[in-house]
Amino acid sequence: MRRSAWRTGFTVAWARHGSGRIPSDFTGRLLNGRIGMLRQLLVGSAVSACNIMIHALVMVAVVSVARAVGKKHTLHPRLFLIAVMVATVSVLMIGHASEVLVWALAYELVNAAPSGADLAYFAFVNYATLGYGDITPVEPWRLLGPITAMNGMLLFGWSTAVIFEVLRRALMKVDMLS
């Protein structure tokens, strides 16, 4: 690439393909790319919002139960602590699994995965940010994978914060009883 072309902006330099002119379909491809990206962002945002609502409901239930259980007296504080943590993590895992299934349903509705792909597996891999790469989204929906991963990371972080808060409160209860 010539130094002067770099100075004028790499977009023009890349678009010229060395011929000195911009290809006739460049504007159409750019416009279609932006519309496709907007469509992916809208679908990904809608599914993420749905999962955030599901997660908020699960969090309210977990915190409410933890508060109610925390008010009861127990003879075995250590067993109490174990029971609270197992119940909390189990409910959160069920919540995350349901959120993964929402992503799998979204992949099905927009045909985001290749035909014959296991959509639940594909959603789990993306949501958990594993990134195996054995199943990849079809070209028009390639942003849904990273959006799913972002949603999963945020919701896992939220769950972790709640787990530690429930643990903190349960430990305070155990310390009071000991």
Secondary structure, 3 states (H helix, E strand, C coil): CCHHHHHHCHHHHHHHCCCCCCCCCHHHHHHHHHHHHHHHHHHHHHHHHHHHHHHHHHHHHHHHHHHHHHCCCCCCHHHHHHHHHHHHHHHHHHHHHHHHHHHHHHHHHHCCCCCCCCHHHHHHHHHCCCCCCCCCCCHHHCCHHHHHHHHHHHHHHHHHHHHHHHHHHHHHHHHHHC
